[in-house]
Amino acid sequence: MAINWHGRTTWVRMGWVATALWVIYVFEESKFDKAHPLFNYIFLVPLAGWTLALIAELILRGKRPKSPPS
């Protein structure tokens, strides 16, 4: 089974996996202590990642060749 690197579904799934791994990492590192400094970034890092991914998609979508009219 080959991975479709050009498909949006692949990248969205990878984003969800990265988000889940980040949250698990923060929980493990902070031991569920909300006073831990890393806990301040539990939502900021995934939000920044998703925002950057959306901006990158908009930039790359503009550079894709348009399909010829049928």
VOMARVO-237310 format. One record per atom (N, C-alpha, C): x, y, z; chain. Coordinates in nm, 4 decimals, always signed. Layout:
<recs>
<rec east="X" north="Y" up="Z" chain="A"/>
...
</recs>
This chain:
<recs>
<rec east="+0.0852" north="-0.1178" up="+0.0000" chain="A"/>
<rec east="+0.0000" north="+0.0000" up="+0.0000" chain="A"/>
<rec east="+0.0895" north="+0.1237" up="+0.0000" chain="A"/>
<rec east="+0.0734" north="+0.2067" up="-0.0992" chain="A"/>
<rec east="+0.1538" north="+0.3271" up="-0.1132" chain="A"/>
<rec east="+0.0815" north="+0.4457" up="-0.0500" chain="A"/>
<rec east="+0.1591" north="+0.5375" up="+0.0039" chain="A"/>
<rec east="+0.1036" north="+0.6582" up="+0.0632" chain="A"/>
<rec east="+0.0885" north="+0.7640" up="-0.0447" chain="A"/>
<rec east="-0.0278" north="+0.8237" up="-0.0503" chain="A"/>
<rec east="-0.0545" north="+0.9300" up="-0.1466" chain="A"/>
<rec east="-0.0089" north="+1.0624" up="-0.0858" chain="A"/>
<rec east="+0.1133" north="+1.1049" up="-0.1180" chain="A"/>
<rec east="+0.1697" north="+1.2260" up="-0.0601" chain="A"/>
<rec east="+0.1039" north="+1.3523" up="-0.1143" chain="A"/>
<rec east="+0.0299" north="+1.3407" up="-0.2225" chain="A"/>
<rec east="-0.0354" north="+1.4574" up="-0.2807" chain="A"/>
<rec east="-0.1782" north="+1.4747" up="-0.2307" chain="A"/>
<rec east="-0.2283" north="+1.3751" up="-0.1592" chain="A"/>
<rec east="-0.3659" north="+1.3820" up="-0.1117" chain="A"/>
<rec east="-0.3773" north="+1.4589" up="+0.0190" chain="A"/>
<rec east="-0.4832" north="+1.5348" up="+0.0304" chain="A"/>
<rec east="-0.5064" north="+1.6149" up="+0.1508" chain="A"/>
<rec east="-0.5326" north="+1.5264" up="+0.2726" chain="A"/>
<rec east="-0.5989" north="+1.4143" up="+0.2535" chain="A"/>
<rec east="-0.6325" north="+1.3244" up="+0.3638" chain="A"/>
<rec east="-0.5075" north="+1.2763" up="+0.4359" chain="A"/>
<rec east="-0.4025" north="+1.2459" up="+0.3623" chain="A"/>
<rec east="-0.2784" north="+1.1999" up="+0.4218" chain="A"/>
<rec east="-0.2217" north="+1.3057" up="+0.5160" chain="A"/>
<rec east="-0.2193" north="+1.4292" up="+0.4725" chain="A"/>
<rec east="-0.1616" north="+1.5366" up="+0.5526" chain="A"/>
<rec east="-0.2481" north="+1.5707" up="+0.6733" chain="A"/>
<rec east="-0.3789" north="+1.5629" up="+0.6582" chain="A"/>
<rec east="-0.4676" north="+1.5882" up="+0.7721" chain="A"/>
<rec east="-0.4487" north="+1.4805" up="+0.8779" chain="A"/>
<rec east="-0.4393" north="+1.3559" up="+0.8350" chain="A"/>
<rec east="-0.4161" north="+1.2475" up="+0.9309" chain="A"/>
<rec east="-0.2826" north="+1.2631" up="+1.0012" chain="A"/>
<rec east="-0.1803" north="+1.3025" up="+0.9267" chain="A"/>
<rec east="-0.0495" north="+1.3235" up="+0.9885" chain="A"/>
<rec east="-0.0560" north="+1.4391" up="+1.0891" chain="A"/>
<rec east="-0.1354" north="+1.5398" up="+1.0610" chain="A"/>
<rec east="-0.1539" north="+1.6506" up="+1.1545" chain="A"/>
<rec east="-0.2213" north="+1.6067" up="+1.2829" chain="A"/>
<rec east="-0.3233" north="+1.5214" up="+1.2697" chain="A"/>
<rec east="-0.3916" north="+1.4694" up="+1.3888" chain="A"/>
<rec east="-0.2982" north="+1.3826" up="+1.4728" chain="A"/>
<rec east="-0.2187" north="+1.3017" up="+1.4070" chain="A"/>
<rec east="-0.1240" north="+1.2170" up="+1.4796" chain="A"/>
<rec east="-0.0204" north="+1.3035" up="+1.5511" chain="A"/>
<rec east="+0.0322" north="+1.4046" up="+1.4825" chain="A"/>
<rec east="+0.1304" north="+1.4934" up="+1.5443" chain="A"/>
<rec east="+0.0697" north="+1.5681" up="+1.6636" chain="A"/>
<rec east="-0.0551" north="+1.6117" up="+1.6504" chain="A"/>
<rec east="-0.1225" north="+1.6802" up="+1.7604" chain="A"/>
<rec east="-0.1384" north="+1.5875" up="+1.8803" chain="A"/>
<rec east="-0.1825" north="+1.4649" up="+1.8556" chain="A"/>
<rec east="-0.2001" north="+1.3690" up="+1.9641" chain="A"/>
<rec east="-0.0666" north="+1.3372" up="+2.0320" chain="A"/>
<rec east="+0.0393" north="+1.3203" up="+1.9530" chain="A"/>
<rec east="+0.1712" north="+1.2923" up="+2.0106" chain="A"/>
<rec east="+0.2199" north="+1.4089" up="+2.0954" chain="A"/>
<rec east="+0.1955" north="+1.5313" up="+2.0512" chain="A"/>
<rec east="+0.2358" north="+1.6484" up="+2.1284" chain="A"/>
<rec east="+0.1630" north="+1.6530" up="+2.2632" chain="A"/>
<rec east="+0.0321" north="+1.6302" up="+2.2611" chain="A"/>
<rec east="-0.0464" north="+1.6340" up="+2.3850" chain="A"/>
<rec east="+0.0003" north="+1.5245" up="+2.4803" chain="A"/>
<rec east="+0.0250" north="+1.4058" up="+2.4281" chain="A"/>
<rec east="+0.0745" north="+1.2965" up="+2.5120" chain="A"/>
<rec east="+0.2112" north="+1.3329" up="+2.5701" chain="A"/>
<rec east="+0.2980" north="+1.3919" up="+2.4884" chain="A"/>
<rec east="+0.4296" north="+1.4323" up="+2.5356" chain="A"/>
<rec east="+0.4178" north="+1.5332" up="+2.6501" chain="A"/>
<rec east="+0.3317" north="+1.6337" up="+2.6343" chain="A"/>
<rec east="+0.3148" north="+1.7354" up="+2.7388" chain="A"/>
<rec east="+0.2611" north="+1.6714" up="+2.8663" chain="A"/>
<rec east="+0.1643" north="+1.5834" up="+2.8537" chain="A"/>
<rec east="+0.1107" north="+1.5160" up="+2.9721" chain="A"/>
<rec east="+0.2176" north="+1.4334" up="+3.0429" chain="A"/>
<rec east="+0.2972" north="+1.3611" up="+2.9664" chain="A"/>
<rec east="+0.4011" north="+1.2775" up="+3.0258" chain="A"/>
<rec east="+0.5121" north="+1.3615" up="+3.0892" chain="A"/>
<rec east="+0.5515" north="+1.4667" up="+3.0220" chain="A"/>
<rec east="+0.6609" north="+1.5500" up="+3.0720" chain="A"/>
<rec east="+0.6200" north="+1.6306" up="+3.1952" chain="A"/>
<rec east="+0.4960" north="+1.6791" up="+3.1959" chain="A"/>
<rec east="+0.4502" north="+1.7624" up="+3.3071" chain="A"/>
<rec east="+0.3863" north="+1.6815" up="+3.4192" chain="A"/>
<rec east="+0.3667" north="+1.5537" up="+3.3966" chain="A"/>
<rec east="+0.3000" north="+1.4668" up="+3.4956" chain="A"/>
<rec east="+0.1621" north="+1.5220" up="+3.5351" chain="A"/>
<rec east="+0.0908" north="+1.5750" up="+3.4364" chain="A"/>
<rec east="-0.0444" north="+1.6307" up="+3.4529" chain="A"/>
<rec east="-0.0472" north="+1.7496" up="+3.5488" chain="A"/>
<rec east="+0.0680" north="+1.8142" up="+3.5696" chain="A"/>
<rec east="+0.0761" north="+1.9312" up="+3.6567" chain="A"/>
<rec east="+0.0532" north="+2.0573" up="+3.5734" chain="A"/>
<rec east="-0.0592" north="+2.1233" up="+3.5973" chain="A"/>
<rec east="-0.0931" north="+2.2416" up="+3.5184" chain="A"/>
<rec east="-0.0024" north="+2.3600" up="+3.5491" chain="A"/>
<rec east="+0.0744" north="+2.3541" up="+3.6564" chain="A"/>
<rec east="+0.1675" north="+2.4618" up="+3.6902" chain="A"/>
<rec east="+0.3004" north="+2.4467" up="+3.6159" chain="A"/>
<rec east="+0.3222" north="+2.3327" up="+3.5510" chain="A"/>
<rec east="+0.4460" north="+2.3099" up="+3.4765" chain="A"/>
<rec east="+0.4511" north="+2.4074" up="+3.3575" chain="A"/>
<rec east="+0.5689" north="+2.4680" up="+3.3312" chain="A"/>
<rec east="+0.5775" north="+2.5667" up="+3.2224" chain="A"/>
<rec east="+0.5420" north="+2.5103" up="+3.0844" chain="A"/>
<rec east="+0.5696" north="+2.3832" up="+3.0592" chain="A"/>
<rec east="+0.5386" north="+2.3233" up="+2.9292" chain="A"/>
<rec east="+0.3882" north="+2.3162" up="+2.9052" chain="A"/>
<rec east="+0.3111" north="+2.3090" up="+3.0120" chain="A"/>
<rec east="+0.1650" north="+2.2981" up="+2.9994" chain="A"/>
<rec east="+0.1050" north="+2.4225" up="+2.9345" chain="A"/>
<rec east="+0.1771" north="+2.5366" up="+2.9395" chain="A"/>
<rec east="+0.1274" north="+2.6593" up="+2.8751" chain="A"/>
<rec east="+0.1197" north="+2.6449" up="+2.7240" chain="A"/>
<rec east="+0.1958" north="+2.5529" up="+2.6685" chain="A"/>
<rec east="+0.2047" north="+2.5383" up="+2.5232" chain="A"/>
<rec east="+0.1262" north="+2.4186" up="+2.4696" chain="A"/>
<rec east="+0.0446" north="+2.3580" up="+2.5513" chain="A"/>
<rec east="-0.0252" north="+2.2356" up="+2.5092" chain="A"/>
<rec east="-0.1175" north="+2.2619" up="+2.3896" chain="A"/>
<rec east="-0.1765" north="+2.3794" up="+2.3820" chain="A"/>
<rec east="-0.2649" north="+2.4104" up="+2.2699" chain="A"/>
<rec east="-0.2010" north="+2.5058" up="+2.1698" chain="A"/>
<rec east="-0.1026" north="+2.5823" up="+2.2131" chain="A"/>
<rec east="-0.0410" north="+2.6800" up="+2.1238" chain="A"/>
<rec east="+0.0422" north="+2.6147" up="+2.0134" chain="A"/>
<rec east="+0.1171" north="+2.5116" up="+2.0469" chain="A"/>
<rec east="+0.2015" north="+2.4458" up="+1.9466" chain="A"/>
<rec east="+0.1168" north="+2.3783" up="+1.8377" chain="A"/>
<rec east="+0.0156" north="+2.2982" up="+1.8723" chain="A"/>
<rec east="-0.0681" north="+2.2413" up="+1.7645" chain="A"/>
<rec east="-0.1414" north="+2.3483" up="+1.6838" chain="A"/>
<rec east="-0.1874" north="+2.4537" up="+1.7499" chain="A"/>
<rec east="-0.2559" north="+2.5604" up="+1.6777" chain="A"/>
<rec east="-0.1616" north="+2.6265" up="+1.5780" chain="A"/>
<rec east="-0.0396" north="+2.6513" up="+1.6194" chain="A"/>
<rec east="+0.0588" north="+2.7102" up="+1.5287" chain="A"/>
<rec east="+0.0899" north="+2.6148" up="+1.4137" chain="A"/>
<rec east="+0.1010" north="+2.4858" up="+1.4437" chain="A"/>
<rec east="+0.1285" north="+2.3867" up="+1.3386" chain="A"/>
<rec east="+0.0177" north="+2.3795" up="+1.2354" chain="A"/>
<rec east="-0.1063" north="+2.3760" up="+1.2814" chain="A"/>
<rec east="-0.2195" north="+2.3703" up="+1.1885" chain="A"/>
<rec east="-0.2282" north="+2.4990" up="+1.1069" chain="A"/>
<rec east="-0.2010" north="+2.6126" up="+1.1694" chain="A"/>
<rec east="-0.2043" north="+2.7399" up="+1.0975" chain="A"/>
<rec east="-0.0973" north="+2.7446" up="+0.9893" chain="A"/>
<rec east="+0.0237" north="+2.7029" up="+1.0245" chain="A"/>
<rec east="+0.1313" north="+2.6997" up="+0.9251" chain="A"/>
<rec east="+0.1001" north="+2.6024" up="+0.8117" chain="A"/>
<rec east="+0.0383" north="+2.4900" up="+0.8441" chain="A"/>
<rec east="+0.0023" north="+2.3933" up="+0.7405" chain="A"/>
<rec east="-0.1018" north="+2.4521" up="+0.6448" chain="A"/>
<rec east="-0.1990" north="+2.5252" up="+0.6989" chain="A"/>
<rec east="-0.3001" north="+2.5879" up="+0.6131" chain="A"/>
<rec east="-0.2384" north="+2.6954" up="+0.5239" chain="A"/>
<rec east="-0.1475" north="+2.7742" up="+0.5781" chain="A"/>
<rec east="-0.0808" north="+2.8765" up="+0.4977" chain="A"/>
<rec east="+0.0035" north="+2.8120" up="+0.3883" chain="A"/>
<rec east="+0.0754" north="+2.7051" up="+0.4234" chain="A"/>
<rec east="+0.1567" north="+2.6341" up="+0.3239" chain="A"/>
<rec east="+0.0686" north="+2.5764" up="+0.2140" chain="A"/>
<rec east="-0.0478" north="+2.5239" up="+0.2515" chain="A"/>
<rec east="-0.1386" north="+2.4682" up="+0.1506" chain="A"/>
<rec east="-0.1877" north="+2.5770" up="+0.0555" chain="A"/>
<rec east="-0.2209" north="+2.6927" up="+0.1093" chain="A"/>
<rec east="-0.2664" north="+2.8019" up="+0.0238" chain="A"/>
<rec east="-0.1573" north="+2.8461" up="-0.0725" chain="A"/>
<rec east="-0.0353" north="+2.8521" up="-0.0245" chain="A"/>
<rec east="+0.0761" north="+2.8921" up="-0.1104" chain="A"/>
<rec east="+0.1000" north="+2.7868" up="-0.2182" chain="A"/>
<rec east="+0.1022" north="+2.6601" up="-0.1777" chain="A"/>
<rec east="+0.1296" north="+2.5531" up="-0.2742" chain="A"/>
<rec east="+0.0147" north="+2.5327" up="-0.3722" chain="A"/>
<rec east="-0.1089" north="+2.5538" up="-0.3254" chain="A"/>
<rec east="-0.2230" north="+2.5370" up="-0.4151" chain="A"/>
<rec east="-0.2167" north="+2.6373" up="-0.5291" chain="A"/>
<rec east="-0.1664" north="+2.7561" up="-0.5022" chain="A"/>
<rec east="-0.1530" north="+2.8568" up="-0.6061" chain="A"/>
<rec east="-0.0476" north="+2.8206" up="-0.7078" chain="A"/>
<rec east="+0.0482" north="+2.7337" up="-0.6723" chain="A"/>
<rec east="+0.1558" north="+2.6970" up="-0.7625" chain="A"/>
<rec east="+0.1298" north="+2.5675" up="-0.8388" chain="A"/>
<rec east="+0.0224" north="+2.4979" up="-0.8064" chain="A"/>
<rec east="-0.0089" north="+2.3743" up="-0.8789" chain="A"/>
<rec east="-0.0575" north="+2.4062" up="-1.0193" chain="A"/>
<rec east="-0.0179" north="+2.3256" up="-1.1157" chain="A"/>
<rec east="-0.0695" north="+2.3490" up="-1.2514" chain="A"/>
<rec east="-0.2184" north="+2.3194" up="-1.2577" chain="A"/>
<rec east="-0.2876" north="+2.4049" up="-1.3280" chain="A"/>
<rec east="-0.4322" north="+2.3852" up="-1.3425" chain="A"/>
<rec east="-0.4575" north="+2.2765" up="-1.4461" chain="A"/>
<rec east="-0.5590" north="+2.1967" up="-1.4217" chain="A"/>
<rec east="-0.5919" north="+2.0926" up="-1.5175" chain="A"/>
<rec east="-0.6574" north="+2.1578" up="-1.6394" chain="A"/>
<rec east="-0.6318" north="+2.0996" up="-1.7564" chain="A"/>
<rec east="-0.6907" north="+2.1581" up="-1.8769" chain="A"/>
<rec east="-0.8436" north="+2.1436" up="-1.8757" chain="A"/>
<rec east="-0.9122" north="+2.2397" up="-1.9339" chain="A"/>
<rec east="-1.0593" north="+2.2298" up="-1.9368" chain="A"/>
<rec east="-1.1032" north="+2.1104" up="-2.0210" chain="A"/>
<rec east="-1.2127" north="+2.0509" up="-1.9780" chain="A"/>
<rec east="-1.2603" north="+1.9328" up="-2.0529" chain="A"/>
<rec east="-1.3566" north="+1.9691" up="-2.1611" chain="A"/>
</recs>
